[in-house]
């Protein structure tokens, strides 16, 4: 999952960025309403962690603009104003979940995984395809019950493909899910990771759709 963090507190923003990265998320972070709106207009994110109190406006302004644009990216609101009225207002404006400060990073990660699960229409935490089982909470993968060790980026590609069976992902889309703004992307990185996945999980796991991208295959 690629997550946009919108938080003006430097320490909290950096903590979220590092903590969520350790939990397997690709993270980008901004500190203002203006930067958040620019990021959402320019890039594609799987979820947004949004603070309500920003130096140049409110997080609700960001949320309203996002929903007015018919963008249904899941949004997790963060705020120190943890009253019933605040929660109701944020949820009624289109937020998908709400978490008061202070919070635990493990809970933030768990709530983001739950948002992704609901967004994909899944009711269970585990994701399965043929003999492959992926556990997002543990960032683990098994084939026919046997654990398979993957690198962080191999896991991210597999997670993206298994989350949307049948969908075709372009190379650019997969790069967006793997790399944040400040990370350098090698020209053949996606091809190398997919090659490794095929070696570890079966040559037929990932199908190349020539000229378009990649999708899950059925011949594992």
N, C-alpha and C positions, 0 to 999 in steps of 0.2 A: 504493500500500500504506500502511495505517495501522499504525504500529509502536509498541509500548510498550517503553520503555527503563527497566530497573530497575538502577540503579547508584548506590551511596552516595557515591562520590567526585565532588565538585562539578565539578571541572575536566573529568574524563573524561565525566561525564554531559552537561555542556553541549557538549563537543566532539562527542559522538555525536549529540546532538540537532541541532546546526547542520550537521554533516557529512552526516548522512543526509537532512536537509531539502534540502541542495544536490544530493543524488543523486536527488531526486524523491520521497522518502518524506514522508508526514504523520506527525509524531512527537509523542508525549507521553512525559513522563519523570517517574519517581518515585524515591525514595531508600531506601525501607524495604520490608520484607516485607509489613507491614500495608497500606501504600498500594498495593502491587502487587496484592494479593489483592482490595482494594476496587475498583481500576480494572478488573481482569479480570471481576469480578462485575457491574460496572455498564456496561461498554462492550464493543464488538466490535473486535477487532484482527486484522490479517492475519498478524502475527508478533510475537514477544517476544524482546528482547535482554535476557538475564537474568544478572546477576552472582551468583556463588555466595556471596560473603562479604557479608552485609548486617548492619547494626547491631542488628537485632532478630530475627535468625534466619538461616537459610540459604536460598539460592535453591532448594535442593532441596525445601524445604517448600512453596514457591510452586509448583514443578513438580509435586510429588505431588498437591497439592490440585487443580490444573488437570486432571491426568489422571484423578484419582478422580471428577471431575465429568463425565468423558467429553468434555472439551473438547480437541479435537485441533489447536488453534492451534499452528503451528510455533514451536519454541523454539530459539534460539541461545544456548548457555551461554558466559559469559565468566568466566575465572578466572585468577589468578596461579598456582594450584596445577596446573600443567600436567604431571601425571604420567600414565602409562598407567592406573593404578588410578583416578584422578580421572575420566579420560575415559570409561573403561568404566562406572563407577558412574553418571555423569550420563546417558550414552546408554541404559543399561539402565533408568533411571528414567523414560524417555520423552522425553528431549531429542532434537532432530532433528539438531543439529550442535554443534560444540564449538570454541572458539577461545581460545587462551592469550594472556595479556597479556605484553608489549605487542603491539598489533596495528595493522594498517593500516586506515584508514577505508574505503579502496576495497575491501579484502578483505571487510570486514563487509558493505558494500552488495552485493557480488557473491554472498556466501553467502546473504543474505536473498532476493535475486532467485532463486537456485537453490532455496531452500526453497519460495518461492511457486510456482515452476514445477512442482516435484514435487507440491506440495499440489493443484495444478490438474490434475495428470495429464498435463502436457506434457513432451515430451522435448527440444524445441528451444527456444532462447532467443527467437527471433522469434515474434511473434503475428500471424496473418494472418486476415483476414475479407474475402471478395470481393477487391476491388482494394486494400484497405487493408493496409499492413504496419507494425507497431509494433515498435520495438527498445527494450526496457526498459533495456538497459545504456547506450545513448546518449540515451535519452529523445527519440527521433526518430520521426517518422511520415512515411510516403510513401503517396501515392495513385497507382496505376498507374506506380510508379517515380519519381514527381515528389515531392520533399520538400515537406511542408506545415508551416508554422510554427504551433504551438499555444502558448497560455499554459500555465503549470504546472497550473492547475486544469482547463483543457480536456483536457490530456493525462491527468490523473488519472482523469477521468470515462471517457474513451475506454479507458484501460487496464483499468479495472474492468469495463466492459461486454464488452470483447474477451476478457478472461480467463475469462469464464463465458458463452459464447454461449448464447442461449436463456433465461438467467436474467433475471428481472424485478427491478430494483433500485428500491426506494421512494426518494422524495426524501430521507427521513431517513437512509437507509443511505448514499446518495451524499454527503450532508452530513458524515456521520461519517468518510468516507474523505478528504474535502477539508480538513477543519478540525480543528485540535487544540483542547484545552480552553480555551486562552487567546485563541483567535481568534474574533472576532465574525462571526456568520453573518447575512448579509442575507437577508431573507425570499424573494426571488426569484433568489438567486444561481445555483441549479442550473438553473433555466429559462433564464437568460441564457447560461450556459456551453453548454448543449445547443443553444440557438439558434445560437450562434457555430459550434459543431461542424457543424451541418447546413449552414450557409452555406459552410464551408470544405471539407467532405468529401462533401456530398450530402444532400439533404433526406430521402432514405429511409434514411440510415444508422442513425438512432435512431428507434425507434417508441415512441409514447406509448401506454401501456396505461391507458386512462381509469380513474381512481379507484385505481390500484395503483402505477404507476411507469413505468419506462423499460426497454427492452431493444433489442438490436441488430435492425435491420431488414435485409431482403434486397434492397430496391430502392434501389441506390446509383447 
